[in-house]
Amino acid sequence: MTMTLSKKSIEYNFSRIFTLIFGLTLHLVTTPVFAQPLQRLLLSDDIIAQTQKLSVSEQLNVINNINSQRSFEAKTLIDLLEQQHAKQPLANIDLLRLTLLHCFNLLEFGEFNQAIVLAKQGESNARQFKYDTARPYFMQCQAAAHQSIGNLLQEQLLTEDALRLAKRYSEKQAIVNSLFLSSSQSTSLENYNQSIEDLRFALTLFDEAKTQFQHWYLIPKSYLLSEITNVFFSKGDLAETLYFAELAYKDPSTFGKLEFAFAINLARVNITLNDKAKVLYYLDKAETAKKNNLSERDLTTSYSLLASIHLYVGDYDIAEQLSLSSIILLKKYQEPINVMRIKRTLAKVYFAQHKDTLALSLLNEIIEQATELEQFSDLEEFNQIISRYYAEQNQFESAYQFQVQRFDAAKQAAAKLNNAHFMQYKARITAQSEASTPPEKPVSNINQNLTITALIILLLSVGLVLFLARKPQRLNSVNAQEEDQQQRIDNMLDNAKQGHYQLSMLLININHNNIADIPFIIPRLKNTLREQDQLFRHNTNELIIILPHASSVGAARVITQIEQVLGEWKSEIKVNIGMASLQQLDTFEVLVKKAVLSQLSKIKSQEKSNSSDEK
């Protein structure tokens, strides 16, 4: 009896010790996750004084979260930390991140060449300090700078390289940033399907990226939503455009300069919808938020955007003054293309004010400039404006002449676009060929190192009891099983490609099912499949089913059967099953991404259906 009580006492004490150690370890692992600055700090009037009370790491988080919204305050905080570093050197990892944030801050002020130099220096330092996980972020800063100065091929090569490295090091923040850059490229090249696929994948990763253990740099979520708006607007889907534009405007990351930018965006969307009341509403919001655009460069953008809105609502004198102010500032910053475009707005203002001579003179001037700069898309629009004017004046010969010039510009624009498509393809081929060569042995991911260290502490603290209770061979066995599973999946995909037959994949979310039910669910699912179909455990929350010789129609029938099986356990929950069909160039990762997008599409359809039912 005494021995039994003693044994129970030992087990009880061991349980308490284990709980304490596990709690401490969990605290160590999760503390950085919840170290994001509070929204009230980001919006406070004395943000600089409050931020300086924080640790260096927390200050860097604040800078990341206000860089696009309150660029001036971010620059001040960066300068203060650099002064602190001069007196008392920062840790290498903090210094690297400070350099990175400085690089992205330079982009906000149009210092693109300086940003490129700093990005190259930062990547070199990342190699030197053995923090290779930081390298894709410096590549992204450099790519964004090249995008702004029109170096298309350089931008695409850097974006592809950054995405490849981000995936290698499992840096979710870098993956999201690269997908955003890639989607922007695809939208400009009218590859809308690729663009929306990248953006939706980035959105699915965003919450995980926010909780990444080692923070480097993450774009605001509203950037992704705004780019989705841009894609749908370019495709002419105004309902989706309005939906995502409003989401971007309401997102918590939309404050400061972004509040102005997204209010203007909504005003422009409503111009297309010809909803003048909404245009005036968002114009008022934009005018109120304009005070957040503190820098001269920000004001330049503000003036040009506001001018086009005031033109629409009939405030011609205000539109004229804003246009002229914007031209002065744009010339100062040596941006001839943007000068040309704001002059187009000014020409429209002159037409509205019945100053036809001034308008025609301005249009002829920018047509000549667009020709010299080979801005064929702009040239097409400028010729269209002047052709329409002559047609309204019944001067059909002149109208025809400019219409011919317009069609010629359209042909050249199409040729330029095709060349840009080829450059994008070339960039991706180059990145793939580099990826296929044996890479240098990567430095371990910082996130993995820190997590593994925490787990080692846990294992050492628990001691020999756990070691003796486990079979040493189990880990090797699990790894071998995972490798064998991946090999089987790859073989099935390769066989389908070589045999030129259809193959579909299903991704089943089982996170709503009880863990104890899974061993019973899997055999039931297997009974619904054909002999050649294969079911795999993708992770703790998902199952994958490979369906050889199955089209999307056949796969849809299998989904119906699976839903019936899963309904036996959780009939009240709608099962979320994604579907993807194999294309010749698809990898397993691409198929998974397609299936995730399919899941997202279904969720969105369900949400719309539910909201319409509630109405």
C-alpha positions as CSV (number, residue, x, y, z in Angstrom):
1,M,0.0,0.0,0.0
2,T,2.8,2.4,0.9
3,M,4.6,1.6,-2.3
4,T,1.5,2.3,-4.3
5,L,1.0,5.7,-2.6
6,S,4.7,6.4,-3.1
7,K,4.4,5.5,-6.8
8,K,1.4,7.8,-7.2
9,S,3.2,10.6,-5.4
10,I,6.2,10.3,-7.8
11,E,3.9,10.3,-10.8
12,Y,2.0,13.3,-9.4
13,N,5.2,15.3,-8.8
14,F,6.6,14.3,-12.2
15,S,3.3,15.5,-13.8
16,R,3.6,18.9,-12.0
17,I,7.3,19.3,-13.0
18,F,6.5,18.3,-16.6
19,T,3.6,20.8,-16.7
20,L,5.8,23.6,-15.3
21,I,8.6,22.9,-17.8
22,F,6.3,22.6,-20.7
23,G,4.6,25.9,-19.7
24,L,7.9,27.7,-19.5
25,T,9.0,26.3,-22.9
26,L,5.7,27.2,-24.5
27,H,6.1,30.7,-23.1
28,L,9.6,31.0,-24.6
29,V,8.4,29.7,-28.0
30,T,5.3,31.8,-28.2
31,T,6.4,35.1,-26.7
32,P,7.7,36.5,-30.0
33,V,4.5,35.5,-31.7
34,F,2.5,37.8,-29.5
35,A,5.1,40.6,-29.6
36,Q,3.3,42.6,-32.3
37,P,2.7,46.2,-31.4
38,L,-0.9,47.2,-30.4
39,Q,-3.0,49.1,-32.8
40,R,-3.4,52.0,-30.4
41,L,0.4,52.5,-30.4
42,L,0.5,52.5,-34.2
43,L,-2.2,55.2,-34.2
44,S,-0.9,57.3,-31.3
45,D,0.2,61.0,-31.7
46,D,3.4,60.4,-29.7
47,I,4.4,57.2,-31.3
48,I,8.1,58.0,-31.4
49,A,8.3,58.7,-27.7
50,Q,6.3,55.6,-26.8
51,T,8.2,53.4,-29.2
52,Q,11.6,54.4,-27.7
53,K,10.5,52.9,-24.4
54,L,10.4,49.5,-26.0
55,S,13.2,47.0,-26.6
56,V,15.1,47.1,-29.9
57,S,13.2,44.1,-31.3
58,E,9.8,45.7,-30.5
59,Q,10.9,49.0,-32.0
60,L,11.7,47.2,-35.2
61,N,8.2,45.6,-35.2
62,V,6.7,49.1,-34.9
63,I,8.7,50.4,-37.8
64,N,7.6,47.4,-39.9
65,N,4.0,48.1,-39.0
66,I,4.0,51.9,-39.9
67,N,6.5,52.0,-42.8
68,S,3.9,52.2,-45.5
69,Q,1.4,54.2,-43.4
70,R,3.5,56.7,-41.4
71,S,6.8,56.7,-43.4
72,F,8.1,59.9,-41.7
73,E,7.8,58.5,-38.2
74,A,9.3,55.2,-39.4
75,K,12.3,57.1,-40.8
76,T,12.7,59.0,-37.5
77,L,12.7,55.8,-35.6
78,I,15.2,54.2,-38.0
79,D,17.5,57.2,-37.7
80,L,17.4,57.0,-33.9
81,L,18.2,53.3,-33.8
82,E,21.1,54.0,-36.2
83,Q,22.4,56.6,-33.8
84,Q,22.1,54.2,-30.9
85,H,24.0,51.6,-32.9
86,A,26.9,54.1,-33.5
87,K,27.2,54.5,-29.7
88,Q,26.4,50.9,-28.7
89,P,26.4,48.3,-31.4
90,L,23.2,46.3,-31.9
91,A,23.1,42.5,-32.1
92,N,23.8,41.3,-35.7
93,I,20.3,40.1,-36.2
94,D,18.8,43.5,-35.1
95,L,21.3,45.4,-37.2
96,L,20.3,43.3,-40.2
97,R,16.7,43.9,-39.7
98,L,17.3,47.6,-39.2
99,T,19.1,47.8,-42.5
100,L,16.3,45.9,-44.2
101,L,13.6,48.2,-42.8
102,H,15.7,51.2,-43.9
103,C,15.8,49.8,-47.4
104,F,12.0,49.5,-47.6
105,N,11.6,53.0,-46.0
106,L,13.8,54.5,-48.8
107,L,11.3,53.1,-51.3
108,E,8.6,55.2,-49.6
109,F,10.6,58.4,-50.3
110,G,11.5,57.5,-53.9
111,E,15.2,56.8,-53.2
112,F,15.2,53.8,-55.5
113,N,18.9,53.8,-56.4
114,Q,20.0,54.2,-52.8
115,A,17.6,51.4,-51.9
116,I,19.3,49.1,-54.4
117,V,22.8,49.8,-53.0
118,L,21.6,49.3,-49.4
119,A,19.8,46.0,-50.4
120,K,23.0,44.6,-52.0
121,Q,25.0,45.6,-48.9
122,G,22.4,44.0,-46.6
123,E,22.4,40.7,-48.5
124,S,26.1,40.6,-48.3
125,N,25.9,41.2,-44.5
126,A,23.3,38.5,-44.2
127,R,25.8,36.0,-45.7
128,Q,28.6,37.3,-43.5
129,F,26.5,37.0,-40.3
130,K,25.2,33.6,-41.3
131,Y,21.6,34.7,-41.4
132,D,20.8,33.5,-44.9
133,T,17.1,33.5,-44.1
134,A,17.2,37.4,-44.4
135,R,18.5,37.2,-48.0
136,P,15.2,36.9,-49.8
137,Y,13.9,40.1,-48.0
138,F,16.8,42.2,-49.3
139,M,16.2,40.7,-52.8
140,Q,12.6,41.8,-52.5
141,C,13.5,45.4,-51.6
142,Q,15.9,45.5,-54.6
143,A,13.2,44.0,-56.9
144,A,10.7,46.7,-55.7
145,A,13.2,49.4,-56.5
146,H,13.9,48.0,-60.0
147,Q,10.1,47.9,-60.5
148,S,9.8,51.6,-59.7
149,I,12.5,52.6,-62.1
150,G,11.3,50.3,-64.9
151,N,14.0,47.6,-65.0
152,L,11.6,44.8,-65.8
153,L,13.9,41.9,-66.3
154,Q,16.0,42.6,-63.3
155,E,12.9,42.9,-61.2
156,Q,11.5,39.6,-62.4
157,L,14.8,37.7,-61.8
158,L,15.1,39.0,-58.3
159,T,11.5,38.2,-57.5
160,E,11.9,34.6,-58.7
161,D,15.1,34.2,-56.8
162,A,13.6,35.7,-53.6
163,L,10.6,33.3,-53.8
164,R,12.9,30.3,-54.4
165,L,15.0,31.2,-51.3
166,A,11.9,32.0,-49.2
167,K,10.5,28.5,-49.9
168,R,13.9,26.9,-49.2
169,Y,14.1,28.5,-45.8
170,S,10.4,28.3,-45.1
171,E,10.2,32.1,-44.6
172,K,6.5,32.7,-44.8
173,Q,6.8,36.5,-44.6
174,A,9.2,36.4,-47.6
175,I,6.9,34.1,-49.5
176,V,3.9,36.5,-49.0
177,N,6.0,39.5,-50.1
178,S,7.3,37.6,-53.2
179,L,3.9,36.5,-54.2
180,F,2.7,40.1,-53.9
181,L,5.5,41.3,-56.2
182,S,4.9,38.5,-58.6
183,S,1.2,39.2,-58.8
184,S,1.9,42.9,-59.5
185,Q,4.1,41.9,-62.4
186,S,1.5,39.5,-63.7
187,T,-1.3,42.1,-63.5
188,S,0.8,44.6,-65.4
189,L,1.4,41.9,-68.1
190,E,-2.4,41.0,-68.1
191,N,-1.7,37.5,-66.7
192,Y,-4.7,37.9,-64.5
193,N,-5.3,34.3,-63.6
194,Q,-1.7,33.9,-62.4
195,S,-1.9,37.1,-60.5
196,I,-5.1,36.2,-58.6
197,E,-3.7,32.7,-57.8
198,D,-0.6,34.2,-56.3
199,L,-2.6,36.7,-54.3
200,R,-5.1,34.1,-52.9
201,F,-2.2,31.9,-51.9
202,A,-0.5,34.9,-50.2
203,L,-3.7,35.6,-48.3
204,T,-3.9,32.0,-47.0
205,L,-0.4,32.3,-45.7
206,F,-0.7,35.8,-44.2
207,D,-1.9,34.9,-40.7
208,E,0.9,32.3,-40.4
209,A,3.4,34.9,-41.7
210,K,2.3,37.3,-39.0
211,T,3.2,34.8,-36.3
212,Q,6.5,33.8,-37.8
213,F,9.1,33.4,-34.9
214,Q,11.8,35.7,-36.3
215,H,10.2,38.8,-37.9
216,W,11.9,40.4,-40.8
217,Y,9.5,42.3,-43.0
218,L,5.9,41.8,-44.0
219,I,3.8,43.9,-46.3
220,P,0.4,45.2,-45.0
221,K,-2.5,42.8,-45.6
222,S,-4.4,45.7,-47.3
223,Y,-1.7,45.7,-50.0
224,L,-2.9,42.2,-51.0
225,L,-6.5,43.2,-50.9
226,S,-5.8,46.3,-53.0
227,E,-3.9,44.3,-55.6
228,I,-6.9,41.9,-55.9
229,T,-9.0,45.0,-56.4
230,N,-6.7,46.0,-59.2
231,V,-6.9,42.6,-60.9
232,F,-10.7,42.5,-60.9
233,F,-10.9,46.1,-62.1
234,S,-8.5,45.2,-65.0
235,K,-10.8,42.3,-65.8
236,G,-13.9,44.5,-65.8
237,D,-15.5,42.6,-62.8
238,L,-16.8,45.7,-61.0
239,A,-18.8,43.8,-58.3
240,E,-15.7,42.0,-57.1
241,T,-13.6,45.2,-57.5
242,L,-15.9,47.1,-55.2
243,Y,-16.0,44.2,-52.6
244,F,-12.2,43.9,-52.3
245,A,-11.7,47.7,-52.4
246,E,-14.0,48.1,-49.4
247,L,-12.2,45.2,-47.6
248,A,-8.8,46.9,-48.2
249,Y,-10.2,50.2,-46.9
250,K,-11.6,48.6,-43.7
251,D,-8.6,46.5,-42.9
252,P,-6.8,47.4,-39.6
253,S,-3.5,48.0,-41.6
254,T,-5.3,50.9,-43.5
255,F,-4.3,54.0,-41.6
256,G,-2.0,57.0,-42.3
257,K,-1.1,57.3,-46.0
258,L,-3.0,54.1,-46.8
259,E,-6.3,55.5,-45.6
260,F,-6.0,58.3,-48.2
261,A,-4.8,56.0,-50.9
262,F,-7.6,53.5,-50.5
263,A,-10.3,56.2,-50.1
264,I,-9.1,57.5,-53.5
265,N,-9.2,54.0,-54.8
266,L,-12.9,53.6,-53.8
267,A,-13.8,57.0,-55.3
268,R,-12.3,55.9,-58.6
269,V,-14.1,52.6,-58.5
270,N,-17.4,54.5,-58.0
271,I,-16.6,56.8,-60.9
272,T,-16.6,53.7,-63.1
273,L,-19.9,52.7,-61.5
274,N,-21.1,56.3,-62.1
275,D,-22.2,56.6,-58.5
276,K,-21.6,60.3,-57.9
277,A,-22.9,60.2,-54.3
278,K,-20.3,57.5,-53.3
279,V,-17.6,59.4,-55.2
280,L,-18.3,62.5,-53.2
281,Y,-18.4,60.5,-49.9
282,Y,-14.9,58.9,-50.5
283,L,-13.6,62.2,-51.9
284,D,-14.4,63.8,-48.5
285,K,-12.8,60.9,-46.7
286,A,-9.7,61.3,-48.9
287,E,-9.5,65.0,-48.3
288,T,-9.7,64.4,-44.5
289,A,-6.9,61.7,-44.7
290,K,-4.7,63.9,-46.9
291,K,-3.1,65.4,-43.8
292,N,-1.3,62.1,-43.3
293,N,0.7,62.6,-46.5
294,L,3.4,64.6,-44.9
295,S,6.3,64.3,-47.4
296,E,6.5,66.4,-50.5
297,R,6.5,63.2,-52.6
298,D,3.3,62.0,-51.0
299,L,1.7,65.3,-51.7
300,T,2.7,64.9,-55.4
301,T,0.8,61.7,-55.6
302,S,-2.1,63.2,-53.6
303,Y,-2.5,66.1,-56.0
304,S,-2.5,64.0,-59.1
305,L,-5.1,61.5,-57.8
306,L,-7.4,64.2,-56.3
307,A,-7.3,66.1,-59.6
308,S,-8.9,63.3,-61.5
309,I,-11.7,63.0,-58.8
310,H,-12.4,66.7,-58.8
311,L,-12.6,66.6,-62.6
312,Y,-15.3,64.0,-62.4
313,V,-17.4,65.8,-59.8
314,G,-17.2,69.1,-61.8
315,D,-14.7,71.0,-59.6
316,Y,-12.7,72.2,-62.6
317,D,-10.8,75.0,-61.0
318,I,-9.7,72.8,-58.1
319,A,-8.7,70.0,-60.5
320,E,-6.7,72.5,-62.6
321,Q,-4.8,73.9,-59.5
322,L,-4.0,70.4,-58.2
323,S,-2.8,69.3,-61.7
324,L,-0.5,72.2,-62.0
325,S,0.9,71.7,-58.5
326,S,1.5,68.0,-59.2
327,I,3.4,68.8,-62.5
328,I,5.7,71.2,-60.6
329,L,6.6,68.6,-58.0
330,L,6.9,65.7,-60.5
331,K,9.3,67.7,-62.6
332,K,11.4,68.3,-59.5
333,Y,11.6,64.5,-58.9
334,Q,12.3,63.9,-62.6
335,E,9.4,61.6,-63.4
336,P,8.6,62.4,-67.0
337,I,6.1,59.5,-67.4
338,N,4.0,60.7,-64.5
339,V,4.3,64.3,-65.7
340,M,2.9,63.2,-69.0
341,R,0.0,61.4,-67.3
342,I,-1.0,64.3,-65.1
343,K,-0.9,66.6,-68.2
344,R,-3.5,64.2,-69.7
345,T,-5.8,65.0,-66.8
346,L,-5.0,68.7,-67.1
347,A,-6.0,68.5,-70.8
348,K,-9.3,67.0,-69.9
349,V,-9.8,69.8,-67.4
350,Y,-9.1,72.4,-70.1
351,F,-11.7,70.7,-72.4
352,A,-14.2,70.9,-69.6
353,Q,-13.4,74.6,-69.1
354,H,-13.8,75.1,-72.9
355,K,-10.1,76.0,-73.2
356,D,-9.8,73.8,-76.3
357,T,-6.6,75.4,-77.7
358,L,-4.7,74.8,-74.4
359,A,-6.0,71.3,-74.2
360,L,-5.0,70.4,-77.8
361,S,-1.6,72.0,-77.4
362,L,-1.0,69.9,-74.2
363,L,-2.2,66.7,-75.9
364,N,0.0,67.1,-78.9
365,E,3.0,67.8,-76.5
366,I,2.4,64.6,-74.5
367,I,1.8,62.5,-77.7
368,E,5.3,63.6,-78.8
369,Q,6.7,62.7,-75.4
370,A,5.0,59.3,-75.2
371,T,6.4,58.5,-78.7
372,E,10.0,59.4,-77.5
373,L,9.6,57.4,-74.3
374,E,8.0,54.5,-76.1
375,Q,5.0,54.5,-73.7
376,F,2.7,53.0,-76.3
377,S,-0.3,52.3,-74.0
378,D,-0.3,55.9,-72.9
379,L,0.1,57.0,-76.6
380,E,-2.9,54.9,-77.5
381,E,-5.0,56.7,-74.9
382,F,-3.8,60.2,-75.8
383,N,-4.6,59.7,-79.4
384,Q,-8.1,58.4,-78.5
385,I,-8.8,61.5,-76.4
386,I,-7.9,63.9,-79.2
387,S,-9.6,61.8,-81.9
388,R,-12.8,61.8,-79.9
389,Y,-12.6,65.6,-79.5
390,Y,-12.3,66.1,-83.3
391,A,-15.2,63.7,-83.9
392,E,-17.4,65.7,-81.6
393,Q,-16.4,68.8,-83.5
394,N,-17.4,67.1,-86.8
395,Q,-13.8,67.3,-88.0
396,F,-13.8,63.7,-89.1
397,E,-10.6,63.8,-91.2
398,S,-8.5,64.9,-88.2
399,A,-10.4,62.4,-86.0
400,Y,-9.5,59.6,-88.5
401,Q,-5.9,60.6,-88.6
402,F,-5.5,60.3,-84.8
403,Q,-7.5,57.1,-84.7
404,V,-5.0,55.6,-87.2
405,Q,-2.2,56.7,-84.8
406,R,-4.1,55.2,-82.0
407,F,-4.4,51.8,-83.7
408,D,-0.6,51.9,-84.5
409,A,0.2,52.7,-80.9
410,A,-2.1,49.8,-79.8
411,K,-0.1,47.4,-82.1
412,Q,3.2,48.6,-80.6
413,A,1.8,48.3,-77.1
414,A,0.8,44.7,-77.8
415,A,4.3,43.9,-79.1
416,K,5.9,45.5,-76.1
417,L,3.6,43.4,-73.8
418,N,4.5,40.2,-75.6
419,N,8.2,41.0,-75.2
420,A,7.5,41.6,-71.5
421,H,5.8,38.2,-71.3
422,F,8.9,36.7,-72.8
423,M,11.1,38.4,-70.3
424,Q,9.0,37.1,-67.4
425,Y,9.2,33.6,-68.9
426,K,12.9,34.0,-69.3
427,A,13.3,35.1,-65.7
428,R,11.3,32.1,-64.4
429,I,13.3,29.7,-66.6
430,T,16.6,31.2,-65.3
431,A,15.4,30.8,-61.7
432,Q,14.3,27.2,-62.3
433,S,17.6,26.3,-63.9
434,E,19.5,27.8,-61.0
435,A,17.2,25.9,-58.6
436,S,17.9,22.6,-60.4
437,T,21.6,22.9,-59.7
438,P,22.8,21.5,-56.3
439,P,22.4,24.4,-53.9
440,E,24.8,25.4,-51.3
441,K,24.1,23.8,-48.0
442,P,21.6,26.2,-46.4
443,V,22.1,27.7,-43.0
444,S,19.3,26.3,-40.7
445,N,16.2,28.4,-40.5
446,I,16.3,30.7,-37.5
447,N,12.7,29.8,-36.7
448,Q,13.6,26.1,-36.7
449,N,16.8,26.7,-34.6
450,L,14.9,28.5,-31.9
451,T,12.0,26.1,-31.8
452,I,14.4,23.1,-31.7
453,T,16.4,24.7,-28.9
454,A,13.3,25.1,-26.9
455,L,12.2,21.5,-27.5
456,I,15.7,20.3,-26.6
457,I,15.4,22.1,-23.3
458,L,12.0,20.4,-22.8
459,L,13.4,17.0,-23.6
460,L,16.5,17.4,-21.4
461,S,14.3,18.6,-18.5
462,V,11.9,15.7,-18.8
463,G,14.9,13.4,-18.7
464,L,15.4,9.8,-19.2
465,V,11.8,8.8,-18.4
466,L,10.5,9.9,-21.8
467,F,13.5,8.5,-23.6
468,L,13.1,5.1,-22.0
469,A,9.4,5.1,-22.7
470,R,9.9,5.7,-26.5
471,K,11.3,3.4,-29.2
472,P,14.5,5.1,-30.6
473,Q,13.7,3.9,-34.0
474,R,10.3,5.7,-34.2
475,L,11.6,9.0,-35.6
476,N,13.6,7.3,-38.3
477,S,10.5,5.3,-39.2
478,V,8.3,8.3,-39.4
479,N,10.8,10.1,-41.7
480,A,11.1,7.1,-43.9
481,Q,7.4,6.8,-44.2
482,E,7.1,10.5,-45.1
483,E,9.8,10.1,-47.8
484,D,8.2,7.0,-49.1
485,Q,4.8,8.7,-49.3
486,Q,6.2,11.7,-51.2
487,Q,8.0,9.3,-53.6
488,R,4.8,7.5,-54.3
489,I,2.9,10.7,-55.0
490,D,5.7,12.0,-57.2
491,N,5.7,8.7,-59.1
492,M,1.9,8.9,-59.7
493,L,2.3,12.4,-61.1
494,D,5.2,11.5,-63.3
495,N,3.3,8.4,-64.7
496,A,0.3,10.6,-65.5
497,K,2.5,13.1,-67.3
498,Q,4.4,10.5,-69.3
499,G,1.3,8.5,-70.1
500,H,-0.6,11.7,-71.0
501,Y,-3.7,10.8,-69.0
502,Q,-5.8,12.8,-66.6
503,L,-5.2,13.0,-62.9
504,S,-7.0,14.8,-60.1
505,M,-6.1,15.5,-56.5
506,L,-8.5,16.2,-53.6
507,L,-7.4,18.1,-50.5
508,I,-9.7,17.3,-47.5
509,N,-9.8,19.5,-44.4
510,I,-10.4,17.2,-41.3
511,N,-9.7,19.7,-38.6
512,H,-13.3,19.7,-37.5
513,N,-13.3,16.0,-36.9
514,N,-12.3,14.5,-33.6
515,I,-8.7,13.1,-33.6
516,A,-10.0,9.8,-32.1
517,D,-12.3,9.4,-35.1
518,I,-9.6,9.7,-37.8
519,P,-8.4,6.0,-37.6
520,F,-12.0,4.9,-38.3
521,I,-12.7,7.6,-41.0
522,I,-9.7,6.7,-43.2
523,P,-10.7,3.0,-43.8
524,R,-14.2,4.2,-44.6
525,L,-12.9,6.7,-47.1
526,K,-10.6,4.1,-48.7
527,N,-13.7,1.8,-49.3
528,T,-15.2,4.5,-51.5
529,L,-12.2,4.7,-53.7
530,R,-11.1,2.7,-56.7
531,E,-8.2,0.3,-56.5
532,Q,-5.8,2.7,-58.3
533,D,-6.8,5.7,-56.1
534,Q,-4.5,6.5,-53.2
535,L,-5.2,8.3,-49.9
536,F,-2.4,10.0,-48.0
537,R,-2.1,11.9,-44.7
538,H,-0.8,15.3,-45.7
539,N,-0.6,16.7,-42.2
540,T,-2.6,16.6,-38.9
541,N,-5.5,18.6,-40.5
542,E,-5.6,17.4,-44.1
543,L,-5.9,14.3,-46.2
544,I,-4.9,14.0,-49.8
545,I,-6.4,11.7,-52.4
546,I,-4.8,11.1,-55.8
547,L,-7.2,10.0,-58.5
548,P,-5.4,8.7,-61.6
549,H,-7.5,8.6,-64.9
550,A,-10.0,11.0,-63.3
551,S,-11.2,14.2,-64.8
552,S,-12.6,17.1,-62.8
553,V,-16.1,15.7,-63.4
554,G,-15.1,12.3,-62.1
555,A,-13.4,13.9,-59.1
556,A,-16.5,15.9,-58.3
557,R,-18.4,12.6,-58.0
558,V,-15.8,11.3,-55.6
559,I,-16.2,14.5,-53.5
560,T,-19.9,13.8,-53.2
561,Q,-19.1,10.3,-51.9
562,I,-16.5,11.6,-49.4
563,E,-18.9,14.2,-48.1
564,Q,-21.4,11.5,-47.4
565,V,-18.8,9.5,-45.5
566,L,-17.6,12.4,-43.4
567,G,-21.2,13.4,-42.7
568,E,-21.6,10.2,-40.7
569,W,-19.3,11.8,-38.1
570,K,-20.0,15.5,-38.4
571,S,-23.3,15.9,-40.3
572,E,-23.8,19.5,-39.1
573,I,-20.5,20.8,-40.6
574,K,-20.0,21.5,-44.2
575,V,-16.9,19.6,-45.4
576,N,-14.3,21.7,-47.1
577,I,-12.7,19.7,-50.0
578,G,-10.4,21.3,-52.6
579,M,-9.9,19.9,-56.1
580,A,-7.0,20.3,-58.6
581,S,-6.4,18.8,-62.0
582,L,-2.9,18.0,-63.1
583,Q,-1.3,20.0,-65.9
584,Q,1.9,19.0,-67.7
585,L,4.2,21.5,-65.8
586,D,2.5,21.0,-62.4
587,T,4.5,19.8,-59.4
588,F,2.9,18.3,-56.2
589,E,3.3,21.7,-54.5
590,V,1.5,23.5,-57.4
591,L,-1.4,20.9,-57.2
592,V,-1.7,21.6,-53.4
593,K,-1.8,25.3,-54.0
594,K,-4.5,24.8,-56.7
595,A,-6.5,22.7,-54.2
596,V,-6.2,25.3,-51.5
597,L,-7.5,28.0,-53.9
598,S,-10.4,25.7,-54.8
599,Q,-11.2,25.5,-51.1
600,L,-11.0,29.2,-50.7
601,S,-13.3,29.7,-53.7
602,K,-15.9,27.3,-52.1
603,I,-15.7,29.1,-48.7
604,K,-16.3,32.5,-50.4
605,S,-19.2,31.1,-52.4
606,Q,-20.7,29.7,-49.1
607,E,-20.2,33.0,-47.4
608,K,-21.9,34.9,-50.2
609,S,-24.8,32.4,-50.2
610,N,-25.2,32.7,-46.4
611,S,-25.2,36.4,-46.5
612,S,-27.8,36.5,-49.3
613,D,-30.0,34.0,-47.3
614,E,-29.8,36.3,-44.3
615,K,-30.9,39.2,-46.4
